[in-house]
């Protein structure tokens, strides 16, 4: 399969159905890398040849142990094709924790591409990045996998509805053996312990109108210090595109690049004044209120807080890396804000007298608000847009050339300045975008600057 198809088009790749029947992987998958030994070589080449089916030049290949429709390509190319299929489907299998059956293939990609290039969210239900996917209770819902904005998603729709939407034609189910070993970066499983909480996630269009409300669940662990709770939300690991896409953002937000993040805990809210007081014993914030974010804290102050909290709890707390912060804020979205195409004063605290897209002007509060007043993102994190800027651990770099792709703190090179994310109560909506970033000296403090902490799993 031509890799450009995956990289340059937004296409529905395959319908999948979950199977409760466990099937052992075929031996040929043990040698999927194309490394063969001695007399086994010809045997494995023949098995690979017999396992590949091509439906058309534009359709994803499907491993098929029952029939062979196309064996015209050279063997080495067939091996490469099978590896591409494996790399594409494995994250979904890992996310759902089930064997997978290939239920159908799309035979009209042109129509599908036009619909999906416009807005997949108009035709699918409960769209999530593949690493956050969970099977629905309704057995008639079929999972659909697609790429959008450099991220692989899985959504759901009724089978009959899909036939009407895309003029689909369903084949008989075909067995897809377990796909091992992984070709993608290994992502650890998040811990299963903690307290589950529920919340509603809101999506808006460019006019600021709500287009979707979805109920989500997440897991948190609560630290209690001097009778004050610090809620830490468990974030699953995953892969995302960091930075702003073409047509959005500033030069220092590019190039957009893929980053893989391991599971970690992040503060449900920015650190509050009550939490700061419990750990540090003072409170120099300008806008007073125990549930308001602490502000007028420098990067050095924030690091000192993390160090003291680590000593008190016996765990390792620190500031998030820029990659961790953006991954956490996006929560699987690729839009300028985790709400969607724009932002409104009903959803965040910022200078709403200015607009970003076609939304109406909003209310400017002129002060910080209590944390948790506005809707969270799909990870269950609050106030990631507006209220206070949040310090990150990284040194500031003028762009992402040479940036680490594993989510680690970028300390090599760069300036002595440190980065901040998320915008604040007093800046225009553009500065509150997910990808927007600024720099300040680590000793600088102001009444619109705060932070939140992470704890590594």
N, C-alpha and C positions, 0 to 999 in steps of 0.2 A: 504494500500500500504506500502510495506517495505521501511522505510525511508532511508535504506542504498542504495537503487536504486538511490535516488536523490543525496546522498552525495558522492557516490563512482563511479558513472558512469557519463559520459558526454552523455546525451541522449536527443533526440528531444522529447519533452513531448506531444505537441499537436498542431495541426493547429488551428488557430483561425480566425474567420471572424467577422467584425464589423457589428452590426445590428442597424438600425435606429429606430427600433420598441422598445418602452419603455415598459417593463414588470415589474410589482410590485414584490418585493421579496416575496417568499412563507413564510408563518408564521414559517415553521420549521427552517428557517435560523435565526430567532430571538432567537432560543434556540440551536444554533450550538455548543455551548460550552459543551453540554451534561447536562446542569442544567435544570431539569424539575420540574414542580410544580403539586402536587396533581393529579387530574383526567386527566390532560393533558398529563401525562407521556406516557401512552400506545398509545395515538393518535399520538404524535410526533415520537415515536419509529417506528410506522408503516409507517409514512410518510418518515422518513429517510430511512427505508428499501427499500421503493419503489422508492427512488430517486438515488440509486446507481447502477452503471453498471461497470462491470469489463470485459475488452476485453481479457486480458491474465495476467499471473503473472508478465510480464515484462513491461506492458503498464499502463500508468497513468489512474486512475479512472476518470470517467466523470459523474458529476451530470446530470441526465436525468429524466425529469418529465414525459416521455411518455411511457417508457417501463422498465422492469426489466429482466436482463439476469442472475444475480447472487445474490442470497440471502442466500448463504450457510454459510457465516461467522456469528459469534455471533454479536448481536446488538451493543455491546459496541465497538467492533473492527470496525464495519461499521461507527460508529460515528467518531472514530479516523481517519479513511480513508477520510471521507468527510472533516474533518478539515484540513487534509494535502492538499487536492485538493484546498480548499479555500485559504490557506496560500500561495500556489504556484501561483495561478492565480490572486489573488487580486491586486498585484502591477501592473500587466499589465493593468487591467481594470482601475485602478486609473490613470495610466500614459496616456492612450489613451482617458480617459474621455467618454467612450462609453459603452453601453451594449455589451456583448460578446456572440457570438454563437460558439459552438464547431463544427467545420466544418468537421474534419476528425481525425482519429487516425492512427498512424504509426503501420503497422502490420509486419514490418521487422526491428526491432530495431538493430539487429546485424550488418547489412550492414550500417545503419545510424551511429552507434557508431564508426565504423572504420573510416568513412569519417570525422565525427566531431572531433574525437580524434586527427586527423592529422591537419586539418585547416578548421574550419567552414567558414572562410573568402573567401575560394576559391569557395564556392557554393552558398553563400547568398549575398544579396544586402543590403547596408545601415545598417549594424549591429550596434546596440547601446544598452547600458544598458537599462533595461525596464523603468527606471524612466526618460529616455530621449527620449523615443519612440514617434514618430508622424506618423499618417496614411499617406501613399503615395497617390498621385493623381490617379494612375493607379488601377482600381478596380480588375484587374486580378492578382495583386500581393497579395500573401497570407502571413500573418505574421507567423513566426516560432519562438518558444521559446525554449531556451536550456541553460544549465549550462556549463560554461567553466572557469576554474581557480577559482572556488568558487563564480563566479558572474553570475547572471541571465541576459541573453541577449535576444533581439528580433531582428530578421533579416527578409528579405523579398525575395521571389522568385516567378516566374510565376508558376501557379498551374500545368500546363502540364509538365513543366520542372521537378517539384518535383516528379511527378508520374514516370518519366523516371529514375531520380536519385535514388530514394529510393524504387521503386516497390510499391508505395503507393496504397492504396485502399480507396476511399472516401465514407464516410457514408452520409446520409442525415443530414442536419443541425439539431442540438439539442439545445434547449434553456438552457442557464445557467443563473439562476436568479442572481440578484444583490447580491454581496457578502459583507455582513456587519454583525457585526462590524469588524474592522481590527484586525488581529492577529499579524501583523508585527508592528514595531515601527511607530508611526504616524509621517509623514513628512509634514511639512508645505508647502504650495504652494509658489513658488517664486513670488515676486512682478511683475506686468505686465507693470509697467511704465519704461520708459527709451528710449534710442535711439538704434535702431537695427543696427547691422553691419554684413557684410558678410566676409567670409574668406575661404581659401582652406586648407584642412588638408591632409597631405601626409603620406602614410604608406610605409615602406621599408621592404625587406626581410633580411636574415642574410648576404647576399652578399652586402647589401647597395643599391640594385636596387629598384627603385620605383615600387610598385605593385598596388597602388591605389591612386587616387586623388578624394577627395570628398568635395563638397561645403557645408559649414555650416553657420548657423546664430546664433548670441547671442545678448544679450541686455546689454547695459552699461549705467551707469550714470556718468556724468562728473562734478567734482568739479573744480571750478576756484578760485585759490588763487593768488593774486597779478599778474593777467594776465597769470598765468601758469595753464594748465589743468592737472587734475589727473583723468585718466579714470579708473573707477571701474566696472568690469564685474560681472553681476549677475549670480551666480552659483546655479543650482537647487540642492535641497537636494537629498540624495540617500544613498544606502548601498553598501559598497565595502569591499574587503579583503585587510587589511593593512599589510605591510611587504612583505618579499620575499618568494616565494614558495620553496619547496624542490629542491635542485640542483642549486639554485641561491642564491647569497648573503652571508652575514656575520652572525655570531651568534647574534649580537645585532639587527638584522632585524627580529628576530623571537621571539615567534611563530607568524605565520600569523594568523590574527584574524579579525572577522567581526566588522565593525564600521558603525554606522548610522550617517550621517551628515545632519544638517538642512541647508536650503538655506542661503547663505551669499554672500557678495560682496568681490571680491579680485582684487588687482591692476592688470591691464592688462599687465603691465610691472614691472620690479623691479623699485624702486624709483630712478628717474633720478637726475642728478646734478642740473638741472633747478628747479625741484620740491623741492629738499633739500634747495637750495638757497632761494627760495620763502618763505619757512616756517622757516628755521633756520638762514638765513642771512649770511651764510658763505659757504665755499666749500674747504675741505681739501683733495679731491680725488687726487690720483696719476696720473691716466690717464684722463686728462682733456677733457671735451666735454659736452655741456649742455644736449645732448640726450643720453649720456652714463650713465650707472648706477652709482650712488654714491657709493663710496667704502671708505675704511679706516674708517668705522664706527663700533663702538662697539655695543654690545647688549644694553647697557645702552643708547648709543646715539640714537639707533633705537626706543627704548621705549619713549625717550624724544620727538622724532619727532612725534610719534603717539599721545602723550598727547597734544602737541601743536596744531596739526591738529584737534584734537577733540574739543579743545576750540574754534578754528577759525570757525569750521563748525557747532558746536552744535550736532554732531554725535559722536558715539563711534568708534574710530579707534584703532587698536591694531595689534600686530604681530600675524600671524596665529599659531594655534596649529600645532603640527606635523601631526596629523590626517587630519586636514583641508588642509595642504600643500600637503600631498601625494594624497589625494582625488582629489584636484585641478589639480595636475600634471598628474595623471593617466587619468583623464577625460574619465573614462569608460574602459580603456585598462587594460590588465593584463600582458603585455610584459615588459621587463626590461626598455624600453624607450617608451615614448608615440608615437614615430615614428614607433615602432615595435621591431624586434629582436636585432637591433643594432643601431648605431649612426654614422653619417658622418659629415665631416667638412662643407658640403653644408647645413647642417641642424642645426648646433650649433657651438658655439665657445668654444673649449677645446683643450687639447694637442693631436692632431690627428695624431702625429707620431707613436702613439701606437694604436692598434686595439682591438676591443672587440670580434667580431665574425669572419666572413669571408670577411668583407668589406676591400677595399684597404686603405692604409694609406692616410691621408689627409693633409691639409695645417694647420700649426700652426701659428696663428696670433700674438701671444706674447703680446697682449693688449686687453683691453675690446672693444667691438663693440657697436654701437648705438643700443638701444633697438628696437625690432620689425624688425630686419633685416632678421630673420629666420622664417620658418613656425610655426604657433601656434598649440596648441593641439585642441581637439574637443570642449573644453569650450571657445576657443578664447583667451587663455592666451599665452603670448610670453616669450621666454627665461627662461623656467622652467628647461632646461638642460643647464649647462655651463654658461659662461660669469662671473657671481659672485655667490659665496655661499650666501645663504639667511638665515638669522636668523629666528628661530622659537621661540615661547613664552616659550615652555616647559623646565623644568629642564631635564638634561640628565639622562636616565636610561639605564642600560646595556642590556636590552631586553624588550619585551612587556608583560611579565608576570605581571598581575595585572593592565594593562593599561586600561584607561576608554574606553568604547565602544560607547560613544555618541559624540565623536569628540572634547571634551573639553580639555583645557590646563591641562597637567599632572604636577601638582605642588607638589603633595604628595610624600615624599621620594625622592630618587634620589640624584644627586650631585648638587653642586652649579654651575657647568658648564651648559651652555645652548647648545641647538642643532642647527645644520645648515644642510641645504638640498640643493640639486640641482647641486653640483659640481661647477667648475669654468673654466676659460680660461686656467689654467696652470696644470690641473690634468688629469690623464689617463681616458679613456672612462668609465672604471668600476666604478670610483668614481662619475660619472654623472648619474648613474642609478636612477630610481624613488625611490627605497627603500633605497638607500645608505644614511648613516647619520654619522655625526661627532660631536664632542663636543669641545667647547672652553670656556675659562673664559669670563664672561660677560663684562670685561674691554678690552678684546683683540680686536685689529683692524689691518687690513692688506689691501693691494690693490686688493685683490680678494674677499673681503667680503662686501656684501651689504644686502639688504632686500626688501620685498614688504609688503604692508599693507592689512588688511582685515577690513571690516565694517559689523557688524552683522545686519541682516534684522530685 
